[in-house]
Amino acid sequence: MNRTVFLSLAMVFTLAPFTVSIGGTQAKVTYDGQTPTFVGLYQFNVVIPNIAASNAAPVTFSLGGVSGTQTLSLAVGN
């Protein structure tokens, strides 16, 4: 018996504007939406802006104009 399985890899984007800043500089968001293979898991692809090296650059984000409340940091090297 042959069985054929089709997997849809349709991209599901966020509906509200999503922004990210790293070290106080806005980062370019190249994708914001659900991962294609995990239900309920969101993925955010961003380009790290040209900022000074830091062991703990603050990361802030907003979705639909509402700022995230988490304290996040990212090590950045040049």
N, C-alpha and C positions, 0 to 999 in steps of 0.2 A: 504494500500500500504506500503510495507517495503522499507525502504531506508537505504543503508549501506554507511557509510562515512569512507574512509581510510585516515589517517593522516600520512604523511611521516615524521619521525624524524631523517632523515639523517644528520649527522654532516658535516658542511662545514668549513674546516680549512683555516687559512690564508696561502697564497702561499709563502710569504717571511718570513725569520726568524724574530721572535719577541722576544725581550728581555726586562726585567724589572729589575731595581735596586731600592732598598729601603734603604735609609740611606747610600748610597755608596756601598752597598753589593748586588751582583746579586741575584735575587730571582729565585726560580725554577718555571717555567711556566708549569702548568699541562694541560692547554687547552687554545687555542687561535683560535677563529673562530666565525662564526655566531651563534646566539642563535637558537635553533631548532624551536621556535614558534613565533619569531618576525622578519619579513622581514627587512633586512638592519641594524639590531642591532648586534653589535659584543660584545662578552663576553671574558674576560680574567681571568682565574683562576690562581692565583699565591700563592706560599707558602712564608709567611713572613720569611725572614732570621733571624738568631739569632743576633740581634743588640741591642744596649742599648736603654732603654726606652726614648721616646721623644714625645713631644706634636706636633712636626712638622717635622717628618723625610722626607727629600726630596725623591720624587718618579720621576724617569726618565725612559724613554722607547725608544726603537728604533724598527722600522719595516723595514726590508730589508737594515739595515745599516744606515737608515736616522733617526736621533734623533727627537723626538717629541719636539715641541716648547712651550707647555703648562707648566705653573708653578704649580706643584702638590705637595701636602704634605699629610702625613698620621700620625695620632696619633698611637703610638706603646707603649704598656705596657708589663711588664714582670709578 
